[in-house]
Amino acid sequence: SMSLCEHALSLFRSAVGTVRPAPMLKKAVKLQGDRCPQLLVKGRTFPVKRNLYLVGFGKAVLGMAAAAEEILGDHLVRGIVSVPLGIQESLQQAGMQEMLLKLHSKIQVIEGAKNNLPDPEALKGAIAIQELAGSLTADDLLLVLISGRGGSALLPAPIPPILLKEKEKLTKMLASQGAAIQELNIVRKTLSLLKGGGLARLAYPAQVVSLILSDVIGDPLDIIASGPTVASSHSVQDCLQILAKYNLLHNLPKSVETVLSSSPTKPTASEDYSHVCNIIIGSNTLALDEAKRQAEGLGYATLILSAAICGEVSCVAALYCQLVQLVCLGFASLGEGPLGDEVRRNLLQLAAELEIPGLNLTDFLQALQGLGRERPVCILAGGETTVQLQGTGKGGRNQELALRVGLGLNRAQATETGSFLGRCEIVFLSGGTDGQDGPTEAAGAFCSPELVDEALQEGLDVEAFLSNNDSYTFFSQFQGGHHLLVTGLTGTNVMDIQSILIRAT
């Protein structure tokens, strides 16, 4: 029989596999009919003759474009994609030919945004996309491929006469004053030709179909890559308020003043977007649904906790440790006693502190109670945690989360009341779906209370590794790095995936 570690690994791989560009696009987009061909996108149909154009921007867009071109064939007239600098070479080196365009592709690739910052190359890509969108007619269909990660930096087109460096300087000034990312995005969108629905307005009267890979909690369309095909919910007033808040109204570049004074004061009405169809074809939720299907196939009673897990990694680890304890108490028939009540109280308090969007923990705990004790349990979750860096070690949020959960469970097991944990086998995995976690080759790690026990017996100070943010060094030194999750580049990104597998021994 497969071990829990192998199961966890296989669940992670199937979750990522379902949001990889090619399978994801092939599931969402089909071409049907010979005489009057139609493009079928998630249940909606669009007639096509040689009138299809394609633009795209973001980290995962190259693979999406390669798959789209394969589906569209001769119906595609021309395309332009703006992708991160060096990505073609990285994919080539990783042997991921299927993510690269064919030799005589009709899609032009422009690489830019070094270090994920808007630069002249990214501007060149944005201008090319702007010109293509602006030239379309009512008979045309524009397919827009959007990948959240890096999508915004790859589409910088300030409204003339603003220069890219003036917009950058203003953004930096705001950031240095402590402006939140949402505030920065509102200002960027207001000064941008293509963001905040600008691309869709430019493409009018052509039909626009946007296929979106979300890397943002909750999948808000106007936030992913700054919403180039979505009506912006913000107006110039919002932008002015933010600039006033940080005392920047008096030293704005002339060009920014000109644009702000001549912009419409109200956000564009939603009816101006009737020619647009925005469809999320990849997200953390879709990845978790696939992992759940696989886990049930392996015989686990499976629940999804949330696709919006966020917050400080130590707090999230504590939440997972308490969840594991509750499941193990259930297996030991102790779930209804004072211990179970205490764990439930701790869980509700941690959930309140973390403020995870849309999480109804009470319902989740009820579902957990109803699982029965016959089958092993799998709990799945996703999102993006944060790490407050204190040390100088090597690691990433996923490796640190895994190590913290392992240590937390190991400590609980050593207490008088925690002996019941020893009657369960437990594995926790956390990984980044893009195949990267911090500055190392690992995407994450898996951990168990036994692993921490063995490390402590070998004289490794797990707590010291954690306080130096050095989880990677811990995992790579211990047992030959077997507990590191190494997938290589995946060509996609829907944040992180976590799984907890528990069976009674």
N, C-alpha and C positions, 0 to 999 in steps of 0.2 A: 504493500500500500504506500501511496505517496506520503511524505511527511507534511506537517503543517507548513513548513517553510516553502516546500515545493508548491503547495496549494496557493499560498500567498503570492508567490512569484507568478504563478500562472494566471491568477486573477488580475494582477497588475498589468501583465502583458495583454490580456484580452481587453481590459479597459482602454489601454493606450491604442491597441490595434483598431478599435472601432472608431477612434477619432483621428486616425492617420489620414492624410489628405486623399489618397486614392480611394480607399474603401468608403470614406465619408462622402466624397463627391458622387461616387457611383451609386450610393444608396439614395442620395437626394435628387440627382439629376439624370433624366433619361431622355433619349431622342427616340420618338416613335413615329410610325407611318412613313410610307415612301412617297406617295403622290403629294399629299399635303403634310409635310413633316411638321411635327410639333415638339416643342421642348416641354417636357413634363418635370416640374420642380415641386417636390413635396405635395403632389396632388393638384397643383395648378398648371394649366396649359397655356403655352405661348406659341403662336404660329411662327415658323421660321422658313425663310428662303435665304439666299446668301446676304443676310442683313445683320449678322451677329458680330458684335464687337466685345472685347474683354479688357478690363483694367483690373489691377490688383495691387495691394500693398500690405507689407507685414512679413513677419518671420517665416510663417508656414505657407506663404502664398505661392512659392515656386512649385512645390509639390501639387498644390491645388490646381495651378495653371496647367501643369503637365497632364493631370488627369482630365481636366476640362477639355483640353485640346483633343485628347483621345476620344472623348464622348462626342464632341461637336463636329469633328472631321471637317469636311469642306464647307460647312455652313459658316465657319468662323472666317471673317474677312481679315481682321487685324486685332492685335492686342498689345498692351504695354503693362509690365509689372515692375514695381519699385520694391527692391528687396535689400536686406542688410548686406553691407560690404563683406565680401569674401565667402558668401554662403555657397556659391556654386562650387568653389574649390573645396570647401569643407564637406559638401555632400559627395563630391567626386572621390575625395580621400576616404570617406566612410563607406564607399562602395554602394551608395544609394542612387544608382543610375535612374531608377524609376521616378525620382523626384526632380530630375533634370529634363529640360525641354529637348525635343528631338532636333537633329541637325538643321532641317529646313523649316523650323517652326515659324508660324506667322506672328508669334508673340515676341516682342522686343523686351529684353531684360536690362534694367538699369539698377546698378548697385550703389548704395549710398548710406548715409546716416551712420558714420563710423562712431563706435561706442554709444550707439543709440541716441545720437544728438543730430538735429537737423543740420545738414551741411550743403555746400553748393551742388554736390552730386544728387542729393535727395531733392533739392529744388528743381534740378534739371528733370528728374523723373516726374515730379508733381506738375511741372509746366507741360510736359509731353501728354500726361493724362488729362490735364485741363483742356488742351487743344483738341484732343480726340473727342472728349465728351461734348465740347462746344460745337463740334462739326456735325453732330448727328441730327437726323430728321425723324419725323413721326413714323416712318416705316421701319426704323431701326430698333434693335434690341441690344441694350448694353448689360452685359453680365459683369457685376462688380464682385471681386473676391476680396474679402477683408479678414486679416488675421490680427487679432487684438494686439499681441505682443509686437512692439515696434511699429505698428501701423501708423501711429500718430507722427512719429519722428520722420517717417518715410514719405509724408505727404505735406511738406511745408510749402505753402504758397500764400505769403502775406498779401493782403489787398493793397494794390499800388496806391500811393507812392511809398508804402512802407517797405523798407529793405529787410532782408532776412536777419542781418546782424542787429538791426534796431529792435526787431521783435524778440530776438534772443536775449538782448541786453535787458529789455523790460522784464522778460520772464525770470532772468537771473536775479534782478533787483527784487522782484516779488518773492522769489524763493528764499533769498537771504533775509528778508523781513519775516520769514516764517509762514508765508501763505500756504494753505493746504492744497493738496494736489487737485481737488475739485475746483478751487478758486483759480489755480493756474490754468486749468483746462477751459474754464469759462472765458478767461481773458484771451487765451490762444485762439479759441473758436471764433470769438468776436472779430479778431483781426485777421481771420483766415478766409481765403477764397473758397476752399474746398471742404473744410471741416464744418460741423454744425449744419449739415444738409446742403452745403454749397455745391458739392459734386452732383447731387441729384437735380438741383435747380439748373445747373449748367447743361445737363444732358436733356432737359425738357426740349421738345415734346417726345423724345424717344422713350420707349418703355424701359424701366430700369429694374433689374432683378439682382438683389444683393445677397450673396451667400456668405454667411458670417461664422467664423470660428471664434468663440468667446473665451477670453482669458480673464474675465472680470466677474466677481461674485455677484450672483443675481442676474447676470446677462442683460444689463441695461443697455438698450440699443444706442442711446445717444451718448454713452460713455465709451463704448468699445471703439478704439482708434479715433476717438473724438467725433463719432457719428456723422461721417460724410454723406450718408444717404438718408438721414433721419432729421425730421423737423427738430430744431433746437428748442429746448424749453426755456432758454435764457435770452434776454434782450440786451441792448446796449446799456440800458439802465443798470442791469446787474454788473456789467463790466465796470462802469463808472463808479459804482458803489464800492467794488473791491479795490479799485485804484485809490479811491478816497480813503478807505480804511487804512491803507498802508502809506498814506501821505505821498502818493506819487503823481497826483493830478497836476502838480505845478512844474515838474520837470520832465514832461513827456516830450519825445521827439515831435517836431512839427508835423511829420507825416502821420503819426498816430492821432494827433489832435484832429487833423483834416479828416481822417477816416471816421473817427468817432462822431464828429459833428455832422457828418453827412449820412450816417447810417440810419435806417428806419428804427424808430424807437420800440416798436412792438415786435415780438418774435413772429416769424413767418407762419401764416395760418396753415393748419394741417391739410386743408383741401388742396394746397399747392403741391402736395405730394401724392396725388391720386395715381400718378404714373409710376409709382415706386412700390416694389414688393420686397420687404426685408425678411430674410429667413435665416434663423440660426441653424446651421447644419452640424455644428460640433460644439459641445460644452461639457463641463464637468458632470452635469446631471446625466447626459447621454452615456458618458464613460462609466459612471457608477451603475446605471441600469444594466449595461452589458456585463459588468463584473458580478452583479447580483444574479443574473441569469446563469452565469457559469458556476457560481457558488452553489446555487440550488441544484444544478446538475451534478455537483460533486457530493450532494447529500447534506449540505448545511442548511439549518434554519437561518434565513438571512434577513437582516434589516438594514435600511440606509438611514443613518443618523441625520446627515445634512450635506449639501453640496456647497455650504457657505461657511465652513469652519474658518475662523480668523481669530487673531489675538496673539498675545505673547505665548511663546512656545512652552514655557514652564506651566502656565495656567491650562493650556490645552492638554498637556501631558497628564496633569492632575485629573482632569475630567475623564480622560481615557482610562486611567488607573482605577478610578471609582467605578466606571462602567464594567470593567473586567471583574472587579470584586463582586459587583451585584450579580453578574452572570454565574460566577463560581459559587456564590451563596445559594443561588437557585439550584445548581447541580447538587449541592450538599444538603438540599431541603432546609436551608436556614434563611431563605429569602424573606420569610414573613415575620421573623423575630426582630428584637431590638437592634441587632447588627444591621439588618436590611434597612430598617427605618433610618438609621444614622447615615448609611451610605446614600440613600435617596435624598436626605436633607443636604448632604455635602454636594451632591450632583446639582440640585436645584440652585444652590448658592453659587457654584462655579459657573453654571450656565447664565445666571443673572449677571455675574461679573463680566463674562465674555461678550454678552450681547450679540450672540450669533443671529444674523437676520433670518427671520422665518422659522426658527427652531421652536417646536412645541415639545419640550422635554417630557411633560406629563403624559402626553399621548404616546411618545416613544417608549417610556417606561412601562406603560400599560401593555403595549404590544410585546415588549420584552418578556413581561410576566406570562403572557399567553403562549409562549413558544414551546412549553413542555420540556421534558428532560431527556427525551430519547435521542435527539440528534445533536451533533456538534453545532455550535453557534458561530455565525459570521456577522460582524458589524462593519459596515462600509461607510466611509465619509470622504469629503473632499473640500478643497478651498485653498487658503494660503495663510500660513502662520507668519509671525514676525519674530525675529531674534534681536534682543538688545545686546549688542556686542560689548563684551567686557574684556575679553582676552585677545591673544594674538595668534590663536591656533587656526587650524584648517578644518573647515566643516561646512555645513549648510543647514537650512532649517529642518529638512527632512531627517538627516542623520542625527541631528541634535534631538529632535522629537522622539525618534526611535530609542535612543540611548536613555533619555529621561523617563520614558514609559517603562523600559526594562528595569532601571534603577528603582523607580517608584514601587513597582510590583515586588521587586526583590526585598525592599525594606518592609513593605506591608506583610510579606510572607514571614519575616523574621519576628513579627510581633506576636504577642500571646493570642490575640483574637484572629490573626491572619493565617493560622495554620491550614485552614480549609483551602487556601490557594494551592497548597501542595498536591491537592487531589485533582488538579486540572493541568492540562498541557496548554500553554498559551504562546501565541506568536503575534507580534505586532509589526506591521510593515508601513513605511511611509516613503513615497517617491514622487519626484517631479515628472510630469508627463512629457516634458520636453527632453528628458534624458539627462538633465543637468541639475545639480544642487550645489550652489556655491562654486568655488574655484577648482573643483576636483573632477575626476572622470566619473564619479559616482552620481547616480540619480537619487540616491537615498540609501536606506538600510533597513534590515529587519532585526528584531531583537526579542529576547525572552528573559524572564527572571533567572533561568538557569545560566544563560550566557553571562549575565552580570555576576552570578555566583562563582562561576569558573574563573572569571577575570579577577575577582577579589581574592580567590584562593591562590592565583598566580602572583598576587602582590600588586596588581594594577589598581591605582586609585581612580575609580570612575568619576567620583565627585570632582577631582582635580582636572580631569580632561574636560568636564562640562564647564567648570568655571573659567577655563581658558578657551572656551568655544572651539575645542579641539576634537570633536567627535570623529572626524575622518581619521585622524592619527590613531585613535583608540581602535576603530573597526579594522584599519589596515594592519595594525600590529598584532591583532588578536586572531588566532586561528586562520592565519593566512588570508585575511580579508574576505573570508567566505560569506560574511554577513552584510557586505556592501552590495547594494543593488546597482549593477552596472549594465546599462542597456545600450550605450552609445546614443548619438543624436537620433531623435525619433521623427523630426520634421513636423511636429505638431506641438500645441501647447494649450492645455485646458487647466492650468494650475496643478495642484497636487492631489494624490489619491492615498488614502489610508485604509488599511484593513486590519481587523482584530479577529483572529481565529482561536476558538476555545473548544477543547473537548475534555470530557471527564475521563480520568485514567482508571 
